[in-house]
Amino acid sequence: MSRTFDIISKVGDEQAFRQEIRDWLAVTLDPEWRRKWQLAREEDLKPLVFAWLETRRKVGLATPHWPKEWGGPGLPFAYQIMVYEELARADAPELDLFTISLFHTPATLFEHGTQEQKDRYLGGITHGTDIWCQGFSEPGAGSDLAALRTAAVKNGDHYVVNGQKIWSSGAINAQYCLLLARTDPNGKRKHDGISYFIMDMKSPGVEVRPIRQITGESEFAEIFMDDVKIPVENLIGAEGNGWNIAQSTLSTERGLLIFGAVERLARSFELERRDARETWMRDVQLRREYAAFYAELQSVRLMIRQLLIELEANPDKASPTLPTYIKLTWGPFLQRYSEFLVRAEGLDAQKWQPSIPGTGFSSRLRMNDFLRSYGWTIAGGSNEIMRNIISERILGLPRG
Ligand SMILES: Cc1cc2nc3c(=O)[nH]c(=O)nc-3n(C[C@H](O)[C@H](O)[C@H](O)COP(=O)(O)OP(=O)(O)OC[C@H]3O[C@@H](n4cnc5c(N)ncnc54)[C@H](O)[C@@H]3O)c2cc1C
């Protein structure tokens, strides 16, 4: 008879909680998932990802960071961390398709959505029917996001939207988009007059064009909007307050998301040590480099743990600068380490292979991990912008 699992009831006993997750993963996780997800293309992949979300939902782990009232288990922060640690250690797949849906959308709606918006949209996420994307960046408005030009003009019970978005992750599969558009072009500062909308991607006038990446795949897309009608009830918060609301959306990137990726890489490190013992590990120089990378990884982990401890104690008092340092350290580290593995493994590591969705930067396909690592120094604010923040807000240097 198959065993039933009650992970959430173990809250209060850390050991038992972790053990229950491990036991559940041991019988639930398909050991062949990497191969299956790698071979599945486009339409075939979605059912696999949906099924994994549903499997997690049944034991309360689809949305471990959501409060009870919105269908989450209401786990204390320390337990959320344990969930992500255990998932990473067991090499369970990440729910990449749902990153915006599970993190950015709730971070926005919990704080700024109306009751109707929460009721209408959050259920579609927990039940794995709705994929969301984020339509912030535009050509000419990436680092300088507040320069965005997509226009939304109110006309009775709806807004008429015209403009273009770019680099929108997952837009090809998305039902809804978190959209920033300018409702008032005459604001005092460029940050004024921006409003925040929920856009139905099936609306007439929305066109999505995939962008081909350096890996040959298309994880993000351009979105063109031509007289798209968005009903007024899809405005989030007050008209003109979009810039402030966008900060809630972006704040989600500073904690658990990066934590999961780093823990996953820590697991890969262990595997390299085992698998390369008889090959490149025998080279003393490469072994030294590997050890230095390991020390660096531990320092990133320590910084993240410090941030998580601060966030748990009091999110309003957590260091505003630590996420900037973490991002600035992690991106270049990922690039150098993945480049090292390409170098250490020689010609074999250089062949292209289809990527494995759900593995983050730990697919262990050397060339793919290396090429994709560059995104980290750009997404969510480029490294140059992070350095500007440090120089201006932390060191107090004059603005350039
Ligand atoms: C993997 C990935 C996923 C993404 N997903 C999304 C998404 O889902 N939705 C979305 O809206 N956007 C997304 N983006 C876009 C991302 O937010 C932008 O790429 C980023 O903000 C940089 O903007 P940009 O590409 O326009 O570059 P630009 O702003 O044009 O910058 C070009 C170069 O100039 C430098 N630069 C710019 N301004 C300054 C300055 N003031 N001082 C010093 N240097 C400067 C930058 O550092 C960079 O090197 C994603 C990007 C990546 C890589």
Boltz pocket constraint, residues with backbone or C-beta under 6 A from the ligand:
constraints:
  - pocket:
      binder: B
      contacts: [[A, 133], [A, 134], [A, 135], [A, 136], [A, 137], [A, 138], [A, 139], [A, 140], [A, 141], [A, 142], [A, 143], [A, 144], [A, 166], [A, 167], [A, 168], [A, 169], [A, 170], [A, 220], [A, 374], [A, 375], [A, 376], [A, 378], [A, 379], [A, 380], [A, 381], [A, 382], [A, 383], [A, 384], [A, 385], [A, 388]]
      max_distance: 6.0
